[in-house]
Amino acid sequence: MKTKVLGSSLATLREWSVSKGKKPFIANQLLDWMFKKGESDLTKMTNLSLEVRTLMQEELDMGTLELVREQESRDGETTKFLWKLPDDKLVESVLIRSGDRRTVCVSSQVGCPARCAFCASGRQGLIRNLEPHEIIAQVYQIDLWLKKKNEAVSHIVYMGMGEPFRNYESVVASIRYFIDPNFLGLSQRRITVSTVGVVEGIERFTQEGLKVNLVLSLHAPNQKLRTKIIPYAREYALETILDAMWRYADVSGRDITFEYTLLKGINDGIEQAEELARLLKGKQCTVNLIPYNPVEGLRLEKPHHTSVEEFRQVLDRAKVINTCRYTKGDDIAAACGQLAMQELKNVV
């Protein structure tokens, strides 16, 4: 079996080099080409001898993914990438441009077990977890794509297909890879993990010694309504989830963010806003309000602009910090899971 380059530590690659009778620094040269020069084609790594390049082609697997489709939004701020995995399964990533930021929204699973009412990913159910190199490849290949424009990935969010804490080991391994100075060397503060509230995952993550941002997909101010929107939420009481989130905030020193997708006539009323304000008043956190991005086949509607503003006013009066992220890339099916669903329909 070939050694996968993406996901392997520098030490592992140096050991591989020595095991083949070569100098260990060859591994450093390989990574320099990949991450500093932005080159993944072994044949173009000209400071490596032909013998070494041939050996690498025979013995190493770069671990990259096949690009199936690439779509850019009309405003040029969002690009969606659809990848084919070695077993022909499909997974998505989204690049979002905002000012100087180049954020990659990365997937951690094929499909998703949470089955949120508004999400296309959950309609497939969970198919399988991604391996660490399959998560890493999404970011690495988009970073290569950006380097051609003299840009680079600046932020990573685990908000694509899948529930990150149901693929815990792969997600944590990929985070440690991204922050390693031998690879992307990103600041932990530029990495965000979003969960629907897997309590044991949150508690375990609290002990990792990481200081990345943690986001809870909340979407409702109480357990009853939340379980209607997120069937998976039946597994954990909201109070228990919040306790785990506050503990992470205390240990990591990072403020908590709550994602709240506003669904017309379901969770966007004044009553829900007031209940949410009571739930979070006095807490060091931010609520990110997201007006629903319509998904084909789902009977849900985007809230009126006035409803969104009235909802925010309630939070403002309670001094609950909030932002509103209006959807980007809806002309290219940028909500997670939509592009994969379209491709599967085309195949069928």
ZITA-V20144 format. One record per residue. N is the residue number from 1. RES is the residue in three letters. PHI is phi as a letter, one per 20 degrees, with the letter a starting at -180 (999 if undefined). BURIAL is I if it has 9 or more other C-alpha atoms within 8 Angstrom, else O. D_FIRST is the distance of its C-alpha to the first C-alpha in whole Angstrom. Layout:
BEGIN
n={N | N}
res={RES | RES}
phi={PHI | PHI}
burial={BURIAL | BURIAL}
d_first={D_FIRST | D_FIRST}
END
This chain:
BEGIN
n={1 | 2 | 3 | 4 | 5 | 6 | 7 | 8 | 9 | 10 | 11 | 12 | 13 | 14 | 15 | 16 | 17 | 18 | 19 | 20 | 21 | 22 | 23 | 24 | 25 | 26 | 27 | 28 | 29 | 30 | 31 | 32 | 33 | 34 | 35 | 36 | 37 | 38 | 39 | 40 | 41 | 42 | 43 | 44 | 45 | 46 | 47 | 48 | 49 | 50 | 51 | 52 | 53 | 54 | 55 | 56 | 57 | 58 | 59 | 60 | 61 | 62 | 63 | 64 | 65 | 66 | 67 | 68 | 69 | 70 | 71 | 72 | 73 | 74 | 75 | 76 | 77 | 78 | 79 | 80 | 81 | 82 | 83 | 84 | 85 | 86 | 87 | 88 | 89 | 90 | 91 | 92 | 93 | 94 | 95 | 96 | 97 | 98 | 99 | 100 | 101 | 102 | 103 | 104 | 105 | 106 | 107 | 108 | 109 | 110 | 111 | 112 | 113 | 114 | 115 | 116 | 117 | 118 | 119 | 120 | 121 | 122 | 123 | 124 | 125 | 126 | 127 | 128 | 129 | 130 | 131 | 132 | 133 | 134 | 135 | 136 | 137 | 138 | 139 | 140 | 141 | 142 | 143 | 144 | 145 | 146 | 147 | 148 | 149 | 150 | 151 | 152 | 153 | 154 | 155 | 156 | 157 | 158 | 159 | 160 | 161 | 162 | 163 | 164 | 165 | 166 | 167 | 168 | 169 | 170 | 171 | 172 | 173 | 174 | 175 | 176 | 177 | 178 | 179 | 180 | 181 | 182 | 183 | 184 | 185 | 186 | 187 | 188 | 189 | 190 | 191 | 192 | 193 | 194 | 195 | 196 | 197 | 198 | 199 | 200 | 201 | 202 | 203 | 204 | 205 | 206 | 207 | 208 | 209 | 210 | 211 | 212 | 213 | 214 | 215 | 216 | 217 | 218 | 219 | 220 | 221 | 222 | 223 | 224 | 225 | 226 | 227 | 228 | 229 | 230 | 231 | 232 | 233 | 234 | 235 | 236 | 237 | 238 | 239 | 240 | 241 | 242 | 243 | 244 | 245 | 246 | 247 | 248 | 249 | 250 | 251 | 252 | 253 | 254 | 255 | 256 | 257 | 258 | 259 | 260 | 261 | 262 | 263 | 264 | 265 | 266 | 267 | 268 | 269 | 270 | 271 | 272 | 273 | 274 | 275 | 276 | 277 | 278 | 279 | 280 | 281 | 282 | 283 | 284 | 285 | 286 | 287 | 288 | 289 | 290 | 291 | 292 | 293 | 294 | 295 | 296 | 297 | 298 | 299 | 300 | 301 | 302 | 303 | 304 | 305 | 306 | 307 | 308 | 309 | 310 | 311 | 312 | 313 | 314 | 315 | 316 | 317 | 318 | 319 | 320 | 321 | 322 | 323 | 324 | 325 | 326 | 327 | 328 | 329 | 330 | 331 | 332 | 333 | 334 | 335 | 336 | 337 | 338 | 339 | 340 | 341 | 342 | 343 | 344 | 345 | 346 | 347 | 348}
res={MET | LYS | THR | LYS | VAL | LEU | GLY | SER | SER | LEU | ALA | THR | LEU | ARG | GLU | TRP | SER | VAL | SER | LYS | GLY | LYS | LYS | PRO | PHE | ILE | ALA | ASN | GLN | LEU | LEU | ASP | TRP | MET | PHE | LYS | LYS | GLY | GLU | SER | ASP | LEU | THR | LYS | MET | THR | ASN | LEU | SER | LEU | GLU | VAL | ARG | THR | LEU | MET | GLN | GLU | GLU | LEU | ASP | MET | GLY | THR | LEU | GLU | LEU | VAL | ARG | GLU | GLN | GLU | SER | ARG | ASP | GLY | GLU | THR | THR | LYS | PHE | LEU | TRP | LYS | LEU | PRO | ASP | ASP | LYS | LEU | VAL | GLU | SER | VAL | LEU | ILE | ARG | SER | GLY | ASP | ARG | ARG | THR | VAL | CYS | VAL | SER | SER | GLN | VAL | GLY | CYS | PRO | ALA | ARG | CYS | ALA | PHE | CYS | ALA | SER | GLY | ARG | GLN | GLY | LEU | ILE | ARG | ASN | LEU | GLU | PRO | HIS | GLU | ILE | ILE | ALA | GLN | VAL | TYR | GLN | ILE | ASP | LEU | TRP | LEU | LYS | LYS | LYS | ASN | GLU | ALA | VAL | SER | HIS | ILE | VAL | TYR | MET | GLY | MET | GLY | GLU | PRO | PHE | ARG | ASN | TYR | GLU | SER | VAL | VAL | ALA | SER | ILE | ARG | TYR | PHE | ILE | ASP | PRO | ASN | PHE | LEU | GLY | LEU | SER | GLN | ARG | ARG | ILE | THR | VAL | SER | THR | VAL | GLY | VAL | VAL | GLU | GLY | ILE | GLU | ARG | PHE | THR | GLN | GLU | GLY | LEU | LYS | VAL | ASN | LEU | VAL | LEU | SER | LEU | HIS | ALA | PRO | ASN | GLN | LYS | LEU | ARG | THR | LYS | ILE | ILE | PRO | TYR | ALA | ARG | GLU | TYR | ALA | LEU | GLU | THR | ILE | LEU | ASP | ALA | MET | TRP | ARG | TYR | ALA | ASP | VAL | SER | GLY | ARG | ASP | ILE | THR | PHE | GLU | TYR | THR | LEU | LEU | LYS | GLY | ILE | ASN | ASP | GLY | ILE | GLU | GLN | ALA | GLU | GLU | LEU | ALA | ARG | LEU | LEU | LYS | GLY | LYS | GLN | CYS | THR | VAL | ASN | LEU | ILE | PRO | TYR | ASN | PRO | VAL | GLU | GLY | LEU | ARG | LEU | GLU | LYS | PRO | HIS | HIS | THR | SER | VAL | GLU | GLU | PHE | ARG | GLN | VAL | LEU | ASP | ARG | ALA | LYS | VAL | ILE | ASN | THR | CYS | ARG | TYR | THR | LYS | GLY | ASP | ASP | ILE | ALA | ALA | ALA | CYS | GLY | GLN | LEU | ALA | MET | GLN | GLU | LEU | LYS | ASN | VAL | VAL}
phi={999 | f | f | e | f | f | n | e | f | g | g | f | f | f | f | f | f | f | f | e | m | d | f | f | f | g | f | f | f | g | f | f | f | f | d | d | e | m | c | d | e | g | f | e | e | f | e | e | f | g | f | f | f | f | f | f | f | e | d | d | d | f | m | f | d | e | e | e | b | c | c | d | f | f | e | m | e | c | c | d | d | d | d | d | e | g | e | m | f | d | b | c | c | c | d | d | d | b | m | e | f | c | d | d | e | d | e | d | b | e | m | a | e | f | l | g | g | e | d | f | g | f | f | e | m | e | e | a | f | e | f | g | f | f | f | f | f | g | f | g | f | f | f | f | f | f | f | f | d | l | c | b | f | d | c | c | c | e | c | e | f | o | d | g | e | e | c | g | f | f | f | f | f | f | f | f | f | f | e | f | f | f | d | f | m | f | f | f | f | d | d | c | d | d | c | e | o | e | g | f | f | f | f | f | f | f | e | f | m | e | c | f | f | d | c | d | f | e | m | a | e | b | f | f | f | f | f | f | e | c | g | f | f | f | f | c | f | g | f | f | f | f | g | f | f | f | f | f | f | f | f | e | m | d | f | e | d | d | e | c | f | e | d | g | m | d | c | d | e | f | g | f | f | f | f | f | f | f | f | d | g | n | e | e | b | c | d | d | e | c | g | g | e | g | d | g | n | d | e | c | c | f | f | f | g | f | f | f | f | f | f | f | f | f | f | f | f | e | l | e | f | b | c | c | d | f | f | d | m | f | f | c | l | e | f | g | n | f | f | f | f | f | f | f | f | f | f | f}
burial={O | O | O | I | I | I | I | O | O | I | O | O | I | I | I | O | I | I | O | O | O | O | O | I | O | I | I | I | I | I | I | I | I | I | I | O | O | I | I | O | O | I | O | O | I | O | O | I | O | O | O | O | I | O | I | I | I | O | O | I | I | O | I | I | I | O | I | O | O | I | O | I | I | O | O | O | I | I | I | I | I | I | I | I | I | O | O | O | O | I | I | I | I | I | I | I | I | O | O | O | I | I | I | I | I | I | I | I | I | I | I | I | I | I | I | I | O | I | I | I | I | I | I | I | I | I | I | O | O | I | O | I | I | I | I | I | I | I | I | O | I | I | I | I | O | I | I | O | O | O | O | I | I | I | I | I | I | I | I | I | I | I | I | I | I | O | I | I | O | I | I | O | I | I | I | O | I | I | I | I | O | O | I | I | I | I | O | I | O | I | I | I | I | I | I | I | I | I | I | O | I | I | I | O | I | I | O | O | O | I | I | I | I | I | I | I | I | I | I | I | I | O | I | O | I | I | I | O | I | I | I | I | I | O | O | I | I | I | O | I | I | O | O | I | I | I | I | I | I | O | O | I | O | I | I | I | I | I | I | I | I | I | I | I | O | O | I | I | I | I | O | I | I | I | I | I | I | O | O | I | I | O | O | O | I | I | I | I | I | I | I | I | O | I | I | O | O | O | O | O | O | I | I | O | O | O | I | I | O | I | I | I | O | I | I | I | O | I | O | I | I | I | O | O | O | O | I | O | I | I | O | I | I | I | I | I | I | I | I | I | I | O | O | O | O | O | O | O}
d_first={0 | 4 | 7 | 9 | 12 | 15 | 15 | 14 | 17 | 19 | 19 | 15 | 15 | 17 | 16 | 13 | 16 | 17 | 15 | 15 | 18 | 19 | 22 | 21 | 23 | 20 | 19 | 22 | 23 | 20 | 21 | 24 | 23 | 22 | 24 | 27 | 28 | 26 | 24 | 20 | 20 | 19 | 21 | 24 | 23 | 26 | 26 | 23 | 23 | 22 | 20 | 18 | 18 | 16 | 14 | 13 | 13 | 10 | 8 | 9 | 9 | 13 | 12 | 16 | 18 | 20 | 23 | 25 | 29 | 31 | 34 | 37 | 40 | 43 | 44 | 41 | 40 | 37 | 34 | 32 | 28 | 26 | 23 | 21 | 17 | 14 | 16 | 19 | 21 | 23 | 24 | 27 | 28 | 31 | 32 | 36 | 38 | 41 | 43 | 41 | 38 | 35 | 33 | 30 | 30 | 27 | 26 | 24 | 24 | 24 | 27 | 29 | 31 | 34 | 36 | 38 | 41 | 41 | 37 | 35 | 32 | 33 | 34 | 31 | 31 | 27 | 24 | 22 | 21 | 19 | 16 | 17 | 15 | 17 | 20 | 20 | 19 | 22 | 24 | 22 | 23 | 26 | 27 | 26 | 28 | 31 | 31 | 32 | 35 | 35 | 34 | 32 | 31 | 33 | 33 | 30 | 31 | 29 | 32 | 30 | 28 | 28 | 29 | 28 | 29 | 27 | 24 | 25 | 22 | 20 | 23 | 24 | 21 | 21 | 25 | 24 | 22 | 25 | 27 | 25 | 27 | 24 | 23 | 26 | 28 | 30 | 33 | 33 | 36 | 34 | 32 | 33 | 32 | 34 | 34 | 36 | 37 | 34 | 37 | 34 | 32 | 34 | 35 | 32 | 32 | 35 | 34 | 31 | 33 | 32 | 35 | 34 | 36 | 36 | 38 | 39 | 39 | 43 | 44 | 47 | 50 | 50 | 48 | 50 | 49 | 45 | 44 | 46 | 44 | 41 | 40 | 38 | 40 | 42 | 39 | 41 | 44 | 45 | 47 | 44 | 41 | 44 | 44 | 41 | 41 | 44 | 42 | 39 | 42 | 44 | 41 | 39 | 42 | 41 | 43 | 42 | 42 | 43 | 42 | 44 | 44 | 48 | 48 | 52 | 54 | 52 | 51 | 53 | 56 | 58 | 58 | 54 | 55 | 57 | 55 | 52 | 55 | 56 | 52 | 51 | 55 | 55 | 51 | 49 | 47 | 46 | 47 | 45 | 47 | 45 | 47 | 45 | 43 | 44 | 41 | 42 | 43 | 44 | 47 | 47 | 49 | 49 | 52 | 55 | 55 | 58 | 57 | 54 | 56 | 58 | 55 | 55 | 58 | 58 | 55 | 57 | 60 | 58 | 57 | 53 | 51 | 50 | 48 | 48 | 45 | 46 | 43 | 41 | 40 | 41 | 42 | 38 | 37 | 36 | 36 | 33 | 32 | 34 | 32 | 29 | 32 | 34 | 31 | 30 | 34 | 34 | 31 | 33}
END
